[in-house]
Amino acid sequence: MARQPLRLLLGVLLTAIGLANAAVLNSGTANYTIDILRLAKAAHIKAYMSENKEEPCQNFYNFACGNWPRLHPAQISRQKTNYLEELQELYIRKSADMLKGATRGPENSADRQLKNFFGSCRRQANDTQSALKTLFEVADFRGGWPEIRVGSWYIHEYEWLQVAANLKRKLGVDIFIGLEVVLDYKEEKMHRLKIGAPKFPMPRRHYLDDHFEGTRELYERSIMNKLKLYFPEQPDRWLKEVAEQVLHVEQQLAKGLPHNAALTLEQTTRQRTANEMKAAYGKYVDVTRYLQVIFNDNLYMDLYETPEDYLSNLVDVIRTTHKLQLANYTMWKALEALDGARVPQSQSPDIWCIQLAQRYFPQQLESLFHRNYNHMQMINELQSTWSDIKRVFREDLQASERLHWLSLETRQKAISKLEALKLQFRTHDDSQLIRQVHGLNLHADSFYPNLVAVLQWHTQRALAKLMEEPVTEDEVYKLPHYELQKNRIQVPITFLQARFFWDPAYPNALKYATLGVLLARQMLHGFDGVGRRYDAYGYQNNWWDGISESSYSRRSQCFLEQYAIFVQYKEKPVQDKELLRRVVADNGALDIAYRAYQQWLKNAAETPVIYQREQLPLLDRNHNQLFYLGYAQLYCSDYPDTVDRFDELPEQLRINTALSNSQQFTNAYGCTREDNLNARFKCTLY
């Protein structure tokens, strides 16, 4: 049943998008297009609303999002689904369409590498024999695999360390030994090598505890199933034998992992030189030689060894395990690295391959997307909305009684910080992106050779950081994000997609309910319990006086008491460590965005035409009610049954409680004193 309304909705949306993107529109057609876009948006909103007679003043989240789990069930993917994540899925789909067709404007060399990688993936990612052929060309497995025909190779000549080091250098895969360049724990201006345990598919206890015998059997079966794809002629006996060998080797390796998985990296790490480690582990695990093969140089520096017992245990594993088993395990791990690019049955090649391209070329993909889709209209709308949000908050700080709890001195400093707070739209230097991929020569019809080249390039770039001074790179976020130490809100390129949040054909109520709320939330992070410790320039500086701090603590206590009842949701514990920051932003942003919308209405010369435009067909809601509907649907979500706890306050509790504190919401929907969402004591800060 869920698929039918979804098909109808998609049909309306595709019709609207097709009409709106027409190259030439006369006046009549333009009006028709606006009507279609408004109808499509109304259908989009209505599709998520509850089909039952849910009372908005009792549970507004269910009223607005009741049909979301039917249209986007978490049980299918076993992962949480939510409305804001749809923005990323739209980015993926549009990027795939972009790379399949002709892109706008001239292409540079980075664009061509990206398109060749994506195109070859679509055509050949499931060609297991091509993957196997490429692997044999990369790895020195004499006589081939699965039957290594030169017995003397693994009995006398096989050197696991040489093979593992070469595969690390060529494929970036950690076999027996994990190797990674990390920031120095004590000196922030240098890197160090971290060496020790690689990442395993399962935790230590899953390998060793009797209780997890069933889990190990499933793991063994999954290895057999993958091997069958590459070696269809091999009997089940061979598949099972190799899978058992893989599991056995990993069980022995897991004995070197910490018993307590909760220990931090610092608690399980010691600092040693490569020569000290060679003296400790001898010829069985020659760390100096391993590093020399990878870096083609001798390294004279302190390394981080973690966990402390892993390499000594590895010595025992290498010493007591038959060389053929070590060879089989090595080959399996190399094959598994390439198998990770194979398209899963549940995915379409287009979506899978664009995600793979995004993994290795995230900045190049963003840059091409930004150039291919004109985002100026969205940028202008965001800037305009941001100005309105700032204006409301500035006026509150200047004279409003609602912020009387802040001292005059603190309010003046807050105004200075607010004036310095800017939107930062993420951009890329295309010439730098071209230099990054220099040396890559990817072809449109050779996916697995392309993948090996990309893995080697990616590994070399990661290891080269060892000799470089750390550079602070902007973290990439999916949504606008406030950065404490820069006092700015970073807006990602993926956020600037037309018609997801906003289009000129939509009511402005939706713009303020979505863009306005999201920007206001981030703005308020600069003025909450953490943000108040950073000044207008991003330096740590507690610029609040004692009176303001005491008032903040007293008022925030209201929220803590109000939300304290939410210790469980759907019989699962709620453990939100950022609860106070989250609810302060939720409540304040909702109020500020609504008042910014009311100011826009006032400045727009309120007329019947304006109010008519501020409504949508199909919904039978006025402009104020539409604002709250758009706000709530930002957070429509569904969780799988496998969730064992909630690390963030679930969306239903966030939305309903914030609305219960809003007198404007109560007025808009005519809630009575007896209704759930009309809190008797309303908590407020901003």
N, C-alpha and C positions, 0 to 999 in steps of 0.2 A: 504493500500500500504506500510505503514511503517514497517509492520511486516515481509514482505517477505525478504527484504534485511537483516533485523535483524536475521532471521532464517538462511540465507545463511552464514552470518558472524559467528554466533555461531557454525554452523556446521564446518566451517574451523578451528575455534579456538579450538574446542573440539578435532578434529582430530589431530591438532598440539600438544596439551597438552598430549593426549594419547600416541602419538609416542615419545614425548620428555621424558616422564616419564617411558618409557620401561626400564626394569632392565638391560638387556644386549644388547649392540649395537656393531655390527662390524663396520668397517670403512665405508663401503658403506652405511649402514643404518644410521650411524651418519650424513653423508653428506646429506642424504635424509631428515633427521629430521630437520637439519638446514635450508634447502630449504623450508620445510613446515612451520617452525616457521616464516621465513622471509615473506613468502606468506601470512600467517595469520596476521602478523602485518601490512602488506601493505593493506590487505582487511579491517582491523580495522580502519586504517587511512582514507582510501578512503570512507568508509561507512559514515563518519561524514562530508566529504567535500560537498560543494554545488554541486547539480546536474545541476544547471544553469551555464551559461558561465560567472561566476563572475570574474572580473578582479582583480588579487591580489593586484595591486597597488592602487586600488580605495577603496576596503574594504576587507582587508586581513582576518579579523575575519569571515565575511560571506563566503569568499572563503574556509577557513579551517573548519568552523563549521556550514555551511548552512544547513546541513541535520540533525544536532543534535536534533532540536525540533521535527522532525518527528519520530526519534527513541526513544527519551526520553521526551515526551511531559509533561510539567508541569501541563497542564490542568487536567490530569487524577488524579494525587495525590493532586492537588491544592497546591503543594509545589515546590519550586525552584529545578531544577535538574542541576547538573553540573558534569563534568568529574571527578574531584578530589573526589567527594562524592561517585563515583563508587568504589573507593578503600575501603571505609567502607562497602559497600554492598558486595564486594568480601570477606572481612573478615568475615562478618556474614554468608555467604553461606559456606565458607570453615570451619568455626567453627561448623556449623550444621552437615556437613559431618563428621567432626572429632568426634563429640560426638555420632553420630549414629553408628560408626564403632569401630574397635579396634584401640586404640591409640598406638603410638610407645613408646616403653620403659615401665618401671614399672609405675603403677598408685599409687599415694598416696591417703590418706583419703580425701583430698580436691577435688581431681579429681573425686573420687567416688560420693561425695555429689553433685558435679556439674552435672555429668552424670545422676544420679538418678533424680535430679530436672528436667533436660531437658527431659529425657525419660518419666517421669510421666506427664509432661506438654503436650507432643505430643499425649499421649494416652487419657488424661482425662480433658484437659482444658475446653472443651465444655460440660462437664457433669454437667449441671446446678443443677440436683438433688443432686449430690455429694457435690456441693458447698453449697447448702441449708442445707443439713444434717450436714456438718462440722460447718456451722455457728450456728446452733441450739445447737451444742455441746459446742461452745465457749461462746455464749452469754446467759445470764440468762433471757430468755423470757418465762416465765412460761405459759404453755398452748399452746405454739407454735405461729405461725404466718402463714397466715394472720388473722385468727380469734383468738384473745387472749381470751381463753374460761374462764379464771379465772378473773372475773370482778373486784374482790377485789384487785387483784394485781396492776392494773393501777390506781385504785381509791384511795386505801389506802397505799399499800406497794411500789408502783413504785417510785424509787429514780433515777431521770434522771442522777444526778451527779455521783452516784455510778456506774451505767451502763456505762456511757460515759467514766469514768476514767478506768474501766476495759477493755473496748474496745480499748482505747488508748494504754494500756499496752500490750494487746494481739495481736492487729492488726495494731497498729501504726496509727489508723485513728482518726482525730480530729473531734469530734462531739460537736457542740455548742461552745467549747473552743479550741483555737489553742495553742499548746505548743511546744516549740522548744528550743534547746540549741544553743546559738550563742556566738560569740566573744564579749567580753566587748568592748563597743564603745571607752572607754578612756584608759583602761588598757589591752594591747595586750597579757599579760601573764595569763589571766584568762577567764573563760567562765561565762555566765549568762543564766538564764532561761528567755525566752521571752514568755509572756502569753497574750492572748487576742483573737482577731478574727481568726478563721480558714480561710483557702482558700475556696472561693466560686466559683461555676461554672461560674458565670457571674459577671460583674462589678455592682456597686451599682445602677447606673442609669438604667441598664437593668431590674432591679427588680422593680424600683419605678416610672420611667418616663412613661407617657402614650404613648409616641412615640414608645416604645419597646413592645407594647402589642403582636405583632406578634412573636417576639423573645421568649416571655414567653410562648406563645402557643406551639411553636416548642419544647421548653424545657420540657413542661408538656407532650407532646406527646412522647418524647424520654424516659421519665420515665415510661410511660405506656407500651411502647414496651419492655423495659427491664424486667419489672415486669411480662409481659406475658410469657417470656421465663422460668421464675421460677415457675409461678403459672398458667399454661395453663387452668386449670379448673375454674378459677375465672372469673366472668362476667366482661364485660367492665365497668359496673357501679362501681364496687369495684376498678378496676385499676384507673379509673378517680378520684375517691374519694381520694385514697392515693396520687396520683400525685398532686392533688389540695392542699392537706394538706402539702406536701413537699414544694411546691412553696409558700404557705401562710407563713409557718414558716420561710423560707429563706427571704421572703420579709420583715418580721418583724425584723429579725436579721440584714438585710442590712441597716436598719435605723441607726445603730450604727457605720457604716463605714464613713470615711471622705468624705465630699462633693467633695473636690478637690483631684482627683486621682493622681495628680502630686506631692503631698507632699511627702517628703522623710521620711524614717523610723524614723530618729532622730527627725523630726518635729512633729511626731504624737505619740511619746513615752514619758512616764514618769517612774521614778524609785520609787518603793514602796516595802515594805515588805509584806509577805503573811498575816501577822496579820493586817496590815493597810488595806489591801484589804478586809479581812474578816469583819473588822469594817465598811467599806464603803458599802459592798454589803450584809451583813447579812447572814441569813440562805438560801436565795434563790440561791446565788452563793458563796458557802463556798470554797474559794480558798485553804485554809489550808488543808481541808479534801480531796479535789480533788488531791492535790499533795501528801498527805500521802498515798492515795490508790495506786497511780502510783509508788512512790519511796519506799513505805513501811517504811517511816521514816518521821520525822518532819524536815522541812527545815527552817533554820534561816538565811536568806540572802535576799539581795535586788533583786527584780525582775524587768524586763522591762515589763511594761504594755503598749500594743499597739493594736489598737488605743485607745486613752484616753477615748472615750465615749462608747466603745463597751460593756464592762461588765456592766455598769450601764443600758444600753439598754437591755442587756440580762436578767437582773433582771425583767424588765417589761414583757419581752416575757415569761419567766418561770411563772411569777405570773398570767398572763392573759390567757395562752394557756391551753386547756384541756389536761389532762395527757395522754389520749389515742393518741392524735395528737403528743405529744412529744415522746411517745413510738414508734409510726409508723415512725416518722422522724428518730429516733435513729436507728431503725432496717433497714430502707432504706439506711442510710449512711454506716452501716456495710456491708450490702449486696452489695452496690456499690463498696466498697473496694475490695471485692472478685471478683466482676464482671469485674473489670479492668484487670483480668488475662485471661478472655475469649477471644478466637481467633476471631478477626474481620473477617467478610465475605470477605473482600478484601485481606486478608493475608493468606499465607500458614502456617500450624501449625509449620513446621520446622523453618521458618524465625521468626515467632512471638515468639516461645518458646526460641530461642537462644537470642533474644533481651531481653526477660524477665530474662534469666539467666545472661545476661550481666549487667542488671540493678542491680541485687543483688550480683553478684559475678564477678565484672569486672576484678579484679586483678587475681583471680583464672583462669578465662577464658584466659586472656592474657598469663599467665604462661604456661598453657597446650598447647596453640597455638604455643608459642615460642619453646617448647620442641618437639612438634609434627612435625613442619615444619622447616627444616633446613634453617636458614637465613644467614649462614656464607658468602655465595657468595655475597648476597646483601650488607652485612656489609662491606665486602672488597671493593666492587665497590663504595660504598658511601665514604669510607675512601680515596680511590684513587681519586675520583672526588673532594672531599673536599680539598685534597692536591693541586690539580691543580687550583682550584678556589682561594685558599689562595695565591698560588704562583703568580698568575696574579695580585692580589690586592697588595701583598707585593712589587712586582716590580714597580707598579704604585707609591706606597708611597715612595719608595727608590729613584727613578730617573725620573719617567715619567713626561713629560711636561703637561699631561692632569690633573695632580693634583698640578700644580704650584700655584694655588690659596691658598693652605694650606701652612702655614709657616713651615720652616724646623723643628722647635721645636715641633710643633703640629704633623707633620708627624712622627717624631721619637717616640712620645708617642703613636700614632696610631699603629705603627709597634709593639710596646710592647703589646698593647692590642690585636692586631691580633694574635700574637704568643701565648698569653694566652688563646685565644678562642678555645674551643674544642667541638667536637661532643660528646654528652652523650646519649648512647643507653639505653633505658628504660629496666630495669630488675626487677626481683622480688626475694625476699627471700622465697623459698618454705616452709621452716620450719615455718616462720612467718605466711604464708598463711594457713598452717595447724592449727596453734594455733588459728587463727581467727575463724575458723569454728568448733572448739572443742565444743562438746555438741550438735551439730546438728546431727540428725539421720534420714536422708531422705530415703524414700523407692521408688523403681522404679514403684510402682503401686498405689500410694496414693497421687495424686497431691494436692488436696485441704488441707488435713492435712499437707503436705509438705509446702504449701504456708503459712499457718498459723504459722508453726514453723519458717519459714524464716522471716516473717513479725515481729514476736515477737523478734527473734534474732537481726534483723536489728534495731528495735526500742530500744532494750536494749543497743546496742552498741552506738546508737546516744545519748541516755539520759545519759549514763555513762560518756560522755565527760564533763559533768557538774563538776565532781570532778577531772578532769585531766587537766594538764597544756597543753595549745594549742601546737600542733606539726605542723610545717610547712610541708605539704604534697605537693609533686610535682603535679602540675595541669596536667591533661592528655589532650594532644592535638591530633588532627587527622593528622597533618602534622608536619614536623620539625618546631621548634619554638625557637626563640631567647629569653633567659631569662636575663633581664637587670641586676638583682642583683646577678647573678652567672656567668655572661659572658660566657655562654655556649649555644649551640644549642641542645635542647632535641629532640631526634628522637624516635617517638613512635614505638612500636612493630608492630602495624597494617600497618606501612609504609613499612615494610621489606618484601613485598610480590613479589615473583618472577614473571617476565613477565608482570607485570602491567606497570611499567616504562621501565624496562630494562631486557635484556637477552643477553648473549654473542653472540647469533646469530644475534642480531640487529645491525644496524649501530651505531657507537659511536656518530654520530650527534644527535641521539635521547637521548642518555645518558646525554650529556651536555645540551640539550634543556629542559630536564625535571629535573633530579636530580641536574644538575649544576645550573639551574635557581633558583630552590627552595632553595638550600643551599645558593646561593649568595644573595638572597633576605633577608634571615634571618641574614646573616653576616652583611649586610649593615645597619640593624636596630641598630647595635652597634655603628654606626658612623653617624647617622642622627641627627636631631634636638633634639631628646630625648636621644638617646644612647650616645651622646657626653657628657652628664652630669654624666655618670657612668664610672669609670675607669676600668683598667684591672682586678681588684679584685671584681668588682660589687658594690663598694662603691660610694655613691653620691659625685662626685668630678668633677667639670667642668674643664677639662684639656685642653680645647682649649684656645688659646690666642685671643685677641680682633681682630687682623687682620684676622684670620681664620674665626671667627664668622661672621664678616662683609662680607667676601667673600661668605660664605655659604648663608647668607641671600640674598645677591644680586643675586646669581645664582639660588637660589630656587624661587626667584620672577619670573623668566622666566617661571618656571613650573606653578606657581599660575596663571599667566596671560594666559598661554596656555590652562590650564584646566578650566579657569573661565567660559568659554562658556557653560560648561556642567551643567547647572542648571536644565535641564529636560531631561528625556529619555522616549520615548514612551508616552509623555504627562503626565508623573509622575515626581514629584520633586526629585532631587538628593541632599541628605544632608549627605555628607561623612565628618565626623568630623576628620577622620584620613587621609584626602586626601593627604597632602604633604608627610607624611611618606610613604604612599602607592605608590605614583608616583615616588618618589626618589628611592625606592627599585625596582620598576618595571623597570625603565629605566636603572639604574645602573646594576642590575642583568643580564638583557638581554645582555648588552655590555660585561660584565666580562665573562659570560658563553660562549659567542661566541668566544671571544679571547682565552679562555682556550681550546676550541675545535680546534681552528686554531693552537695553540701550539702543541696539541696532534698530529694533522695531520703532522706537520713539523717534530716532533720527531719520527713519525711512518715510516719514509723513504718513502716519497710520490712516489707511483708507480701506474701503471694502475690497478693492483689488489686491492690496497687499495681503490682507488676511486670507483671501481666496487662494493666492499663490502660495501662502504658507501652509496650506493643507494639501493632502494627496487624495486621489480617488481611491475607492475600495475600502478605506480605513475608517471613515466616520469619526475622525478625531480632530479636535481643534489644534491650533499651532502650539500651544503650551503642552498639551497632552502628547503631541508628536515629538516634542523635544525629549520628554522623558522616555518615550518609546525608543527613540534612536539611541539614547544613552544606555538603556538597559541591554539592548541588542548588541552593543559593543562586546558584552561579556557572556553571550550565550555559549554554553559549554556542555560537554558530556564526558563522564569519566568511566573507564572500564572497571569491571568488578574486581580486577586484580590489584587495584590500588590498595595498599595496606595502611597508608596514612596520608594526610594532606599536609604538605610542607608550606602551603599558602592557604589563606582563608578562602574557601570555595566561593565562587562567583555569586551564587544565590544569596549567601549570607552577606556578602559585601554590598550587593545592589539593594536588597531589601532594607538593610540597616541604615545605609546612607540616605535612602529615600524617606525612611521613618523619621529622620532628623530634619527633613526639609519641609518647612511650612508652605513653601511655594508648590511643592508636589501635592501636599494635602489639599490646597486650594484648587489646583488644576483638576484633580480627580474627585473632588468633593468628598473626601474621606471624613468619616465621623469619629467621635472620640472613642468609640468602641472598636474601631478597625485596627488591625495589627500594625499597619504602616503609618500610624499616627501616634508616635511616641509621646507619652505624657511629659517626660523630661527630655528635651532635645539637646544633644551635645553639639557645641560649636567651638571652633577655634578661628578659622579663617573664613 
